Amino acid sequence: MTPLDEITAAIRTVLADTGRSAPDIAPGRLLTADLGLDSLDLAQTIVLLERSLGIDPFRQAAAVENRPTIRTVADLVAIYTSALSSPPSQTP
């Protein structure tokens, strides 16, 4: 599965768990759709992605001001794609 597939699956799982659904949203539209995700939804999505992709790019952003803002699925795709292509940081 690609990162986009993993992210899409995680988003759909979180939406289904909260009684919402995105099956009527075309895959291309899902990237920019406002799905009404709140902070708990995002936390659940991040946990699912950490399990499936093995990374949590939000832990890598130590300072709050460095943490990325997520408004759309495209934001998540960009964050995880960047994290997957970057080597893990080494701490002394």
N, C-alpha and C positions, 0 to 999 in steps of 0.2 A: 504494500500500500504506500502511496505517496503521502507526504505531509498534508496535502490538501484533502486527500481521502480520509486521513486520520482525524483531521480537524472537523471536517464535515460530519463524520460519524459521531464524534464527541458532542458537537453542537446538537445534532438530532437526538442523541441520547438524553442530554440535559433537558431539552425542550419536552421530550416525551415524558420524562420523570416529573416534570412540573405541570403536566396536563396541557401543554401546548404542542404544536407540531409544525414542521416545516416541509411536509411532503408536497405541498402545493407550490412551493418555491422552487423554481428551476435551479439546477446546480450552478449555472453561471450567475444567476441573480442572487443566490445565497451569499456570495462574497460581499455584496454591498447592501444587502437587506438589513433594515433595522429590526432586529429580532427581539428587542426589549429585554436584553440580558441585564440582570442586576449583578451586584458584586458576588452574591452567593452562586448564581448561575456560572459566572466566570470562574469562580473558585472550583466548582465541580468540573467544569470543562478542563481547567488546568491540571487537576488531579488525574482525569482520564488521559490527557495527553502525556503527562509525566509517566504514567504506566505504559502507554503504548509506544511512545517515542523515546522514553528514557531520559528526558531532559526537562528542566524547569528553568526557562530563561529569566523568570522573575526573581529567582534566588540569586542569579548572577548580577542583577542590578542592586547593589548593596544600598545605595542611598535612594530614598523615596523619590527625589527629584529626577533620578535616572530611570525610574520605572516607566515603561511605555504606556501610553493611553490606548485603550481598546474601545473602539466604537462599532466596528464591523468585523465580520469574519475575515475580511481581507487584512485587517490589522493583525489578527492572530496568525494568518498565513505568513505575513511578512516577518513577524517576530520569530516564529518557529523555523522558517526557512533560513533566516539569518543565523539563528542559534545552531541549526544543524550544520551549516556550512562553516561556522567558526570553530576553531579548536578550543577545547575547554581551557579556562584560565587556570594557571598554576598559582597557588598561594604558598609563600615561603613558610 
